[in-house]
Amino acid sequence: MLSSGSALISLEGGEVLNMEALLGIDVGTGGCKATMINLDGEMIMASSREYPTYYPKPGWAEQDPEDWIKAIAGICKGEMDEKVKRHIIGICIDGQPHTPVFLDENGMVLHPAIPWTDGRSSLQVEYLKRCIPEEYMKRTLNPLNTAFTLPQILWVKEHRPEVWKRTYKLLIAKDYVRWRVVGEGWFTDPSDALGTYLFDGESFRWSDEICAAAGVEVERLPEVKPSSAVIGEVSREASKRLGLPEGVPVVNGAHDPSMENLAAGTVRPGDAFVKLATAGVVSVTTRWPLPDPKGRTVTYCLPTTREKGADGWFTKTATFSCGSSYRWFRDLFCQREVEDAERLGKTAFQLMDALAEEAPPCSGGLIFHPYLIGEGSPYWDPQLKGSFFGVTLIHQRSHFCRSILEGVAFSIKDSMSIFQELNLKIGEIRIIGGGSASPTWRRILCNVLGVRGLKTSGGDSSFGSAILAGVGVSAYRSIEEGVARCVKVIDETDPDPKLYALYDELFKIYRELHNVTAPISHRLDELAKNLPAK
């Protein structure tokens, strides 16, 4: 079932119409978000709708691309004022990275989309590591794992050969949605191309060598254009189906990790942000690509404005289950908060935060490892299992709520140790994503990390997409101008030195527990493959 939340903010004494507007749409992992701003970055409208991820087998994850379309239509038709729509001068779409959509020559979807959270392709990863020369792999700038597109393609080739035989074109999530909006052309941008593991990050072209070694014809891949390029206009059919204004220019876009840098305002070397969303992310902006020699980070380009090459880079770490951990607990154990939230006009997460505030720092010794779908940085291990450790009779739901927020913060801190090895210093962070709306979570995060946290006006990647839409239609001369004009700091959180020291002691135990339980997780994962589904 799709769920939604929206806000319409009046400007200039209630007048929202006497202005040019930019629309950004994010086709995220957990749902679709749309943000409309004026040219000064003031929000006119923001809305979101969740859609389901299906888990047909342990370690598998799938989505229906039509759910993405329904979510966008639900927002644009049901929640967007028709008078405001007429003032949109540019649209840009971003989306979850790596997620392939297999299409026949008529654009029909042949297989459920496989999101980056899917872990079924571990054998394909091992095969690729054996068959692709290391010199080519290095040019992709990233470690090879199940989150990337290429292993997912090989899984489909091996286990669904009839799908691959009929596949005419392979698009990533945002590229498929944009194709549905424009109605023509098969395009992607460098950020999503880098996420396929088929793109050469040095020459900025599809890698003939990797494609040949993997048996993926370059002809099945989309043409790569700059992120800020105008690809086309909203078609008449899309206008009717989605509720978008016909004829508005549509910008190519980038994947949501790249667009988040625009939303956070982290486009200069040394800038950093933490994203609290479905996944937790730490991103540091650099002048040049800075991949981790041990393969524990991912490296992408910022949204591009030039035909060849990047305008800037960022290196990031990820914890796979961030907001999804909180959502999982909400769905299973917080039905009371869900019901009360509807009655009180709040969200269930706000009531869960209030519960978390009732528990003391460190949650009475309760430690949560957020490995609900394995873990990303620094382990990149799809077999790791989540756990609560230290449960006693004193623990209430409040302790569990707080423990989840703390456990995700510990996972983020665990991943940030990599930056120290790369000589990247982080003096402060900008906090973005849905979780940034929680003062409770922001305080916990800053106390765990021991750094100042800044909340910005930019919101999530859909806000960044709105900025890039402005760059694409020449409302801004550059990305830097758009960011400077639109993104403001609206709140600051300083760490408490005493709580930082306390959390640091608990973090040491968190790490020790990981080292002890990781082999057990592997054994349990192997056993689970042979257990009955029901």
C-alpha positions in Angstrom: 0.0 0.0 0.0 1.3 3.5 -0.9 1.4 6.0 1.9 2.1 9.7 1.6 3.0 12.9 3.4 3.0 16.4 1.9 3.5 20.0 2.8 2.6 23.2 0.9 4.4 26.3 2.1 3.1 29.8 1.2 5.5 32.5 0.3 5.3 36.3 0.1 2.2 36.6 2.3 0.5 33.6 0.8 1.4 34.2 -2.8 2.9 31.1 -4.4 2.1 31.8 -8.0 4.1 34.9 -9.0 7.4 33.0 -9.4 9.2 30.5 -11.5 9.4 27.1 -10.0 11.7 24.1 -10.2 10.6 20.5 -9.6 12.9 17.7 -8.3 11.7 14.1 -8.1 13.6 11.3 -6.3 12.8 7.7 -7.1 14.3 6.4 -3.9 14.8 3.0 -2.4 11.9 3.3 0.0 9.6 5.7 -1.8 9.2 8.6 -4.1 9.8 12.2 -3.0 9.0 15.4 -4.9 10.2 18.9 -4.0 9.2 22.2 -5.7 11.2 25.3 -5.0 11.4 28.8 -6.2 14.7 30.2 -7.6 15.9 31.2 -4.1 15.4 27.7 -2.8 12.3 28.4 -0.8 10.1 25.4 -0.7 6.7 25.7 -2.4 5.7 22.1 -2.0 7.2 18.8 -0.7 5.5 15.4 -0.8 6.4 11.7 -0.5 4.9 8.3 -1.1 6.2 5.0 0.0 6.1 1.9 -2.2 6.9 -1.7 -1.3 10.0 -3.8 -1.7 9.3 -7.4 -2.1 11.5 -10.1 -0.6 10.6 -13.4 -2.4 13.6 -15.3 -0.9 16.1 -14.7 1.9 18.7 -12.2 0.7 16.5 -11.1 -2.3 14.9 -7.8 -2.9 12.7 -6.7 -5.8 10.6 -3.7 -6.8 7.9 -3.1 -9.4 8.8 -0.1 -11.6 5.1 0.6 -12.1 5.0 1.3 -8.3 7.4 4.2 -9.0 5.1 5.6 -11.6 2.0 5.2 -9.4 3.8 7.1 -6.6 4.7 10.0 -8.9 1.2 10.1 -10.3 -0.2 10.1 -6.8 1.9 13.1 -5.8 1.5 15.1 -9.0 -2.1 14.4 -9.6 -3.4 14.3 -6.0 -1.3 16.8 -4.1 0.1 19.3 -6.5 -1.9 22.5 -7.2 -2.7 22.9 -10.9 -2.1 26.7 -10.7 1.4 26.1 -9.2 2.2 23.5 -11.9 1.9 26.2 -14.6 5.0 28.0 -13.1 7.3 25.0 -13.3 10.2 25.8 -15.8 12.3 22.7 -15.3 12.0 19.1 -14.0 14.8 16.8 -12.9 14.6 13.2 -11.7 17.1 11.3 -9.5 16.9 7.8 -8.2 18.3 4.9 -6.3 21.6 3.8 -7.8 22.5 0.5 -9.5 18.9 -0.7 -9.8 18.5 -2.2 -13.3 15.3 -2.2 -15.3 15.3 -4.8 -18.2 13.2 -3.5 -21.2 12.3 -5.0 -24.5 12.4 -3.0 -27.7 8.9 -1.6 -27.0 9.9 -0.4 -23.5 8.0 -3.2 -21.7 9.5 -4.2 -18.3 10.7 -7.9 -18.5 11.6 -8.5 -14.9 11.2 -6.9 -11.5 13.8 -4.2 -10.8 16.6 -5.5 -8.6 17.6 -2.8 -6.0 21.0 -2.3 -4.6 19.8 -4.0 -1.3 19.5 -7.4 -3.1 22.2 -9.9 -2.2 21.5 -12.8 -4.5 24.5 -12.2 -6.8 27.4 -13.1 -4.5 28.5 -16.0 -6.8 28.4 -13.6 -9.8 30.6 -11.2 -7.9 33.2 -14.0 -7.3 33.1 -14.9 -11.0 33.7 -11.4 -12.1 36.6 -11.0 -9.7 38.2 -14.0 -11.4 37.4 -13.1 -15.1 38.0 -9.3 -15.1 41.6 -8.2 -15.0 42.5 -6.0 -12.0 43.7 -3.1 -14.2 40.1 -2.8 -15.7 38.4 -3.1 -12.3 40.5 -0.3 -10.9 39.3 2.0 -13.6 35.7 1.6 -12.3 36.9 3.4 -9.1 34.9 1.0 -6.9 35.0 -2.3 -5.1 32.9 -5.0 -6.7 30.0 -6.3 -4.6 26.3 -7.4 -4.9 25.1 -3.8 -4.7 26.3 -2.9 -8.2 24.4 -3.5 -11.4 26.8 -5.9 -13.3 26.5 -8.8 -10.9 22.7 -8.4 -11.0 22.8 -8.5 -14.8 24.8 -11.7 -14.7 22.4 -13.3 -12.3 19.6 -12.6 -14.7 21.6 -13.9 -17.6 22.2 -17.2 -15.8 18.9 -17.7 -14.0 16.5 -15.9 -16.3 18.0 -16.4 -19.8 14.7 -15.7 -21.5 14.6 -12.2 -19.9 18.2 -11.4 -21.1 17.5 -12.7 -24.6 14.6 -10.3 -24.9 16.4 -7.4 -23.2 16.8 -4.6 -25.8 17.9 -1.9 -23.4 18.9 -1.7 -19.8 18.1 1.4 -17.8 18.7 2.4 -14.2 15.8 3.5 -12.0 15.7 7.2 -12.6 16.5 6.7 -16.3 13.5 4.5 -16.7 11.2 7.0 -15.0 12.6 9.9 -17.1 12.0 7.8 -20.2 8.4 7.4 -19.2 8.1 11.1 -18.7 9.8 12.2 -21.9 8.6 9.3 -24.0 11.8 8.9 -26.1 15.6 8.3 -25.9 17.7 5.9 -23.9 20.0 7.9 -21.7 21.9 7.9 -18.4 24.4 10.2 -16.8 28.0 9.5 -15.5 27.0 9.0 -11.9 24.6 6.2 -12.7 26.9 4.8 -15.3 29.7 4.5 -12.7 27.3 2.5 -10.5 26.9 -0.2 -13.1 30.5 -1.4 -12.9 30.6 -1.2 -16.7 31.8 2.4 -17.0 35.5 3.6 -17.2 35.9 6.4 -14.6 39.0 7.6 -16.3 38.0 7.8 -19.9 34.3 8.5 -19.1 32.9 5.9 -21.5 31.5 2.4 -21.3 34.3 0.0 -20.8 34.6 -2.2 -23.9 37.0 -4.5 -22.0 34.7 -5.1 -19.0 31.6 -5.4 -21.2 33.4 -8.0 -23.3 34.7 -9.9 -20.3 31.2 -10.0 -18.8 29.3 -10.7 -22.0 27.3 -7.5 -21.9 26.9 -5.8 -25.3 27.5 -2.1 -25.2 24.5 -1.7 -27.5 22.2 -2.7 -24.7 23.4 0.2 -22.6 22.0 3.8 -22.7 23.9 6.7 -24.1 25.8 8.7 -21.4 25.0 12.5 -21.3 25.9 15.2 -18.8 23.7 15.3 -15.7 22.5 18.8 -16.5 21.6 18.1 -20.1 18.0 18.7 -21.2 16.9 15.4 -22.5 13.4 16.4 -23.7 10.0 17.6 -22.6 7.1 16.2 -20.6 5.1 14.3 -23.2 1.4 14.6 -23.7 0.9 10.9 -22.6 3.1 11.5 -19.4 1.1 14.6 -18.6 -2.1 12.7 -18.6 -0.7 9.7 -16.8 1.5 11.4 -14.2 -0.1 14.9 -13.9 3.1 16.7 -14.9 2.7 19.9 -17.0 3.1 19.1 -20.7 6.1 20.6 -22.6 8.3 21.4 -19.5 12.0 20.7 -20.1 13.3 17.5 -18.4 16.9 17.4 -17.2 18.9 14.2 -17.4 19.6 14.0 -13.6 21.9 11.9 -11.5 21.6 9.1 -8.9 20.5 10.2 -5.5 23.9 9.8 -3.7 25.3 12.3 -6.2 22.3 14.7 -5.9 22.4 14.6 -2.1 25.6 16.7 -2.3 23.6 19.5 -3.9 20.9 19.2 -1.3 23.4 19.3 1.5 25.5 22.1 -0.1 28.6 19.9 0.0 30.1 20.7 -3.4 33.5 22.0 -2.3 36.5 19.8 -1.4 36.4 18.9 2.3 32.7 19.3 2.7 30.9 16.3 4.3 27.4 15.1 5.0 25.7 12.2 6.8 22.4 11.0 5.4 19.8 9.3 7.6 17.4 7.6 5.2 16.7 4.0 4.1 20.4 3.6 4.1 22.9 5.6 6.2 25.6 7.4 4.2 28.7 9.4 5.0 30.0 11.4 2.0 33.2 13.6 1.7 33.7 15.8 -1.3 37.1 15.7 -3.0 38.7 17.5 -6.0 39.8 14.2 -7.6 38.6 10.6 -7.2 39.9 9.1 -4.0 39.0 5.4 -4.0 40.0 3.3 -1.0 42.8 0.8 -1.9 41.1 -1.8 0.3 37.8 -1.4 -1.5 35.7 -0.3 1.5 34.2 2.9 0.1 32.5 3.9 -3.1 33.5 6.8 -5.3 31.3 8.8 -7.6 31.3 12.0 -9.5 29.1 15.0 -8.6 26.4 15.8 -11.1 28.2 16.7 -14.3 27.7 19.8 -16.5 30.5 19.0 -19.1 30.5 16.6 -22.0 33.5 14.6 -20.7 34.9 14.5 -17.2 33.6 15.4 -13.8 33.0 18.7 -12.0 34.0 17.1 -8.7 34.0 13.8 -6.8 33.0 12.3 -3.5 33.9 9.3 -1.5 31.2 7.7 0.6 30.6 4.9 3.0 27.2 3.3 3.7 25.3 1.4 6.3 22.6 -0.6 4.5 19.9 -0.5 7.2 19.5 3.0 8.7 15.9 4.4 8.5 14.8 0.9 7.3 15.8 -0.4 10.8 13.5 2.2 12.5 10.7 1.5 9.9 11.1 -2.3 10.5 10.7 -1.8 14.3 7.7 0.5 13.7 5.9 -2.0 11.5 6.4 -4.9 13.9 6.3 -3.4 17.4 4.9 0.1 17.3 1.3 -0.3 16.1 0.2 1.8 19.1 2.3 4.7 17.9 1.0 4.3 14.3 -2.6 4.5 15.5 -1.9 7.4 18.0 0.0 9.3 15.3 -2.9 9.4 13.0 -5.1 10.7 15.8 -2.6 13.3 17.0 -1.6 14.6 13.6 2.0 13.4 14.0 4.1 10.7 12.5 4.8 7.3 14.2 8.5 8.2 14.1 7.9 11.3 16.2 6.2 9.2 18.9 9.0 6.6 18.7 11.5 9.5 19.2 9.6 10.5 22.3 9.9 6.9 23.6 13.6 7.0 22.8 14.0 10.1 24.9 12.6 8.3 27.9 15.5 5.8 27.8 19.0 6.9 29.1 22.0 7.3 26.8 23.5 3.9 25.9 20.0 2.4 26.4 20.8 0.6 29.6 23.5 -1.4 27.9 21.3 -2.6 25.0 23.3 -2.7 21.7 21.8 -2.9 18.3 23.7 -4.0 15.2 21.7 -2.8 12.1 22.7 -5.6 9.8 19.2 -6.4 8.7 20.3 -6.9 5.1 24.0 -7.5 5.7 26.3 -4.5 6.0 28.1 -2.0 3.8 31.2 -0.1 4.9 33.6 -1.1 6.4 32.8 -4.8 6.0 30.8 -5.1 2.7 29.4 -8.4 4.0 25.9 -9.4 2.8 25.8 -12.4 5.2 26.0 -10.3 8.5 22.9 -10.5 10.6 21.3 -7.9 12.8 21.0 -8.3 16.6 20.0 -6.8 19.9 22.7 -7.7 22.5 22.3 -7.2 26.2 18.6 -7.6 26.6 17.4 -7.9 30.2 14.1 -7.7 32.0 14.5 -4.0 32.6 14.4 -3.1 29.0 11.2 -1.5 27.6 10.3 -0.5 24.1 11.8 2.9 24.8 15.2 1.3 25.2 14.8 -0.6 21.9 13.8 2.6 20.1 16.9 4.5 21.4 19.1 1.5 20.8 18.2 1.5 17.1 19.1 5.1 16.8 22.4 4.6 18.7 23.2 1.4 16.8 22.9 3.1 13.4 25.1 5.9 14.7 27.7 3.4 15.8 27.5 1.8 12.3 28.1 5.2 10.8 31.1 5.8 13.1 32.4 2.4 12.2 32.4 3.3 8.5 34.0 6.7 9.1 37.2 5.1 10.4 38.1 4.6 6.7 38.3 8.3 6.1 41.0 8.6 8.8 43.1 6.1 6.8 42.6 8.1 3.6 43.7 11.3 5.5 40.3 12.9 5.1 39.5 15.1 8.1 35.9 15.9 9.0 35.5 18.9 11.2 31.7 19.1 11.0 28.9 17.3 9.1 25.7 18.4 7.4 22.8 16.0 8.3 20.3 15.3 5.6 17.6 12.7 4.8 14.3 11.9 6.5 16.1 11.1 9.8 17.5 14.6 9.9 14.0 15.8 10.9 14.5 14.1 14.3 16.3 16.3 16.9 16.7 13.1 19.0 18.6 11.3 16.2 20.7 14.4 15.4 21.8 14.7 19.0 22.6 11.0 19.3 24.6 11.1 16.1 26.7 14.2 17.0 27.4 12.7 20.5 28.5 9.4 19.0 30.7 11.0 16.4 32.0 13.9 18.5 31.5 16.5 15.7 29.1 19.5 15.1 26.1 18.7 13.0 24.4 21.2 10.7 20.9 20.7 9.4 20.3 22.5 6.1 17.2 23.8 4.4 18.0 21.5 1.4 16.2 18.4 2.6 16.9 15.3 0.5 18.1 14.5 -3.0 14.8 15.7 -4.6 15.8 19.2 -3.5 19.2 18.7 -5.2 17.3 17.6 -8.3 15.3 20.8 -8.3 18.6 22.8 -8.1 20.0 20.8 -11.1 16.8 21.4 -13.0 17.6 25.1 -12.6 21.1 24.6 -13.9 19.8 22.6 -16.9 17.4 25.3 -17.9 20.0 28.1 -17.3 18.2 29.6 -14.2 21.6 29.3 -12.6 25.0 29.7 -14.3 26.5 26.8 -12.4 25.9 24.2 -9.8 27.8 26.3 -7.3 25.6 29.3 -7.9 22.4 27.2 -7.5 23.7 25.7 -4.2 24.8 29.0 -2.8 21.4 30.5 -3.6 19.2 27.7 -2.4 20.9 25.9 0.6 20.9 27.5 4.0 22.0 26.2 7.5 18.9 26.2 9.8 20.1 24.4 12.9 23.3 23.4 14.6 24.0 20.6 17.1 27.2 20.5 19.2 28.4 17.3 20.8 28.4 16.8 24.6 32.0 15.8 25.5 30.8 13.6 28.4 28.3 11.8 26.3 30.9 11.4 23.5 33.3 9.7 26.0 30.5 7.4 27.3 29.4 6.5 23.8 33.0 5.8 22.8 33.2 3.1 25.5 30.0 1.5 24.2 31.3 1.7 20.7 34.3 -0.4 21.6 32.0 -3.1 22.8 29.9 -2.7 19.6 33.0 -3.5 17.5 34.0 -6.4 19.7 30.6 -7.9 19.3 30.9 -7.6 15.5 34.2 -9.4 15.5 32.8 -12.3 17.6 29.4 -12.7 15.9 30.5 -12.2 12.2 31.5 -15.9 11.8 28.2 -17.0 13.4 26.3 -14.8 11.0 28.0 -16.6 8.1 27.1 -20.0 9.4 23.5 -18.9 10.1 23.2 -17.4 6.6 24.3 -20.7 5.0 21.8 -22.6 7.2 19.0 -20.2 6.3 19.4 -21.0 2.6 18.2 -24.6 3.3 15.4 -23.7 5.8 11.7 -23.9 4.7 10.2 -20.5 3.6 7.1 -21.1 5.7 
